[in-house]
Amino acid sequence: MALVTLTIDNRKVSAEEGQNLLQVIREQGIDMPTLCHLDGLSERGGCRLCVVEEEGSSKLLASCVTAVRENMRVTTGSDRLFRYRRMLVELLFAERNHVCSVCVMNRRCELQSLALRFGVDHLRYDPLYPRLSTDVSHEKYALDHNRCVLCARCVRVCDEVEGVHTLDMMGRGVSCRVIADLNQPWATSRTCTNCGKCVQVCPTGAMYIKETFSAHGEKRPDLPKRIRDGREKHTWGG
Ligand code: FES
């Protein structure tokens, strides 16, 4: 495997050609914020929280969907990047109804953690307050569009790990929604296996187990990687 040399935050680093920049950044022990990325799933490049600056370019690069290149010089933390990430978090809050105090994932939500990290204690943008529904038709799980950040982790785990592709996205922009099958109540889906992987990887309170919607509902975002590793290495039960 050919190696390339690049510079990350003034540090010379070697990486495999074609390797994902986010992975290399994290291997260096740098704490890069992400939301749509999840180990074990394909990259989506949707949330843009993982952006970096590249020397010689005015564009910001989403590191999760950028392959390393020979001699590239990137910066992972700057005032500009901090301001940009904070703005992204604010816009996510403004787009839907994220009322943490009455959310089932209060204190265990990745969006809330990002808000704390970037000092988002108020919004500089007018919230849209859309009127959105909650699908509680499923026997065990609920889908609350009010809390969804459209990271598509649920869609990808359903397709790439469970292999059923029950969930998908419908619409564009602020009208975008996660749907089951052909946009029908979740309980009527004929493809859903009730595995709950979608719930385990959801970073917010958009998907939750009905019975545990209080202090006990810890999620398992490590699940896709564990399953993938288990399948690859045949380490089940090990
Ligand atoms: Fe890279 Fe979301 S983690 S765009």
Residues whose N, C-alpha, C, O or C-beta is under 5 A from the ligand:
A	BS01	FES	T34 L35 C36 H37 G45 G46 C47 R48 L49 C50 A62 C64
